[in-house]
Amino acid sequence: MKKLYRFIIIFVLLGLCIQPRLHAEDGKDLFVTKCGKCHTRGDAPDVAPVKYASSQWKRFFSRDKHKRKKDISGEISPEEITTIEKYLTNHAADSDLPIAAGLR
């Protein structure tokens, strides 16, 4: 019985360790697929996580600045926007893991 409990605990801990990586990849994938629809065709400017500091990305999303130029609410769900925002802020210019690769 102790072996079963140990197995369950190890399984749960491994799941917790792997989970953040999955979300980070989801954010990157959403960024490339959803944001890339316009930002790779020339319809919108180049964008990359390191283009702004994390506070600038947070301000951009909190003020819903994208809506001023193009309303994307029909194309990207609020959950997807949150995931993309986390990806961009986690890899912004002032983050521990900046990513310079953008959509062009």
C-alpha positions as CSV (number, residue, x, y, z in Angstrom):
1,M,0.0,0.0,0.0
2,K,2.9,2.4,0.8
3,K,4.3,1.8,-2.7
4,L,1.0,2.8,-4.2
5,Y,0.9,6.1,-2.2
6,R,4.5,6.8,-3.2
7,F,3.7,6.2,-6.8
8,I,0.7,8.6,-6.6
9,I,2.8,11.3,-4.9
10,I,5.6,11.0,-7.5
11,F,3.1,11.0,-10.3
12,V,1.4,14.2,-9.0
13,L,4.7,15.9,-8.4
14,L,5.9,15.1,-11.9
15,G,2.6,16.4,-13.3
16,L,3.1,19.7,-11.4
17,C,6.7,20.0,-12.8
18,I,5.6,19.4,-16.4
19,Q,2.5,21.6,-16.3
20,P,4.2,25.0,-16.6
21,R,6.1,23.8,-19.7
22,L,2.9,22.8,-21.4
23,H,1.4,26.2,-20.7
24,A,4.4,28.0,-22.0
25,E,4.3,26.0,-25.2
26,D,0.5,26.7,-25.5
27,G,1.3,30.4,-25.3
28,K,3.9,30.2,-27.9
29,D,1.7,28.2,-30.2
30,L,-1.2,30.6,-29.7
31,F,1.1,33.6,-30.3
32,V,2.3,32.1,-33.6
33,T,-1.0,30.9,-34.9
34,K,-3.4,33.5,-33.7
35,C,-1.2,36.7,-33.7
36,G,0.7,35.5,-36.7
37,K,-2.4,35.7,-38.9
38,C,-2.0,39.4,-39.2
39,H,1.5,40.1,-37.9
40,T,3.1,37.9,-40.6
41,R,1.1,39.1,-43.6
42,G,2.1,42.8,-43.2
43,D,-1.3,43.8,-41.9
44,A,0.3,44.6,-38.6
45,P,3.8,45.5,-37.4
46,D,6.4,43.1,-36.4
47,V,6.0,41.7,-32.9
48,A,8.2,39.7,-30.6
49,P,8.1,39.1,-26.9
50,V,11.3,41.2,-26.4
51,K,9.9,44.1,-28.2
52,Y,8.5,45.4,-24.9
53,A,9.1,45.1,-21.2
54,S,6.7,42.9,-19.2
55,S,5.0,46.0,-17.7
56,Q,4.4,47.3,-21.2
57,W,2.8,44.0,-22.3
58,K,0.6,44.0,-19.2
59,R,-0.5,47.6,-19.8
60,F,-1.2,46.8,-23.5
61,F,-3.5,43.9,-22.5
62,S,-5.1,45.6,-19.4
63,R,-6.0,48.7,-21.5
64,D,-7.2,46.4,-24.4
65,K,-5.2,48.5,-26.8
66,H,-5.6,45.9,-29.6
67,K,-9.3,46.8,-29.8
68,R,-8.4,50.3,-31.0
69,K,-6.8,49.0,-34.1
70,K,-8.6,45.8,-34.8
71,D,-11.2,44.0,-32.7
72,I,-10.0,40.4,-32.3
73,S,-12.6,39.3,-29.8
74,G,-14.3,37.1,-32.4
75,E,-11.0,35.4,-33.3
76,I,-9.3,34.9,-29.9
77,S,-11.1,33.8,-26.8
78,P,-10.4,35.6,-23.4
79,E,-8.6,32.4,-22.2
80,E,-6.3,32.5,-25.3
81,I,-5.6,36.2,-24.8
82,T,-4.6,35.5,-21.2
83,T,-2.3,32.6,-22.3
84,I,-0.7,34.8,-25.0
85,E,-0.3,37.7,-22.5
86,K,1.5,35.3,-20.0
87,Y,3.8,34.1,-22.8
88,L,4.7,37.6,-23.8
89,T,5.3,38.9,-20.3
90,N,7.2,35.8,-19.3
91,H,9.6,36.3,-22.3
92,A,9.7,40.1,-22.5
93,A,12.8,42.2,-22.7
94,D,13.2,42.5,-18.9
95,S,12.3,38.8,-18.1
96,D,14.6,36.0,-17.0
97,L,14.0,34.2,-20.3
98,P,13.7,36.8,-23.1
99,I,12.8,35.6,-26.5
100,A,13.8,37.7,-29.5
101,A,12.2,35.5,-32.2
102,G,9.1,37.2,-33.5
103,L,6.6,36.6,-36.1
104,R,8.6,37.8,-39.1
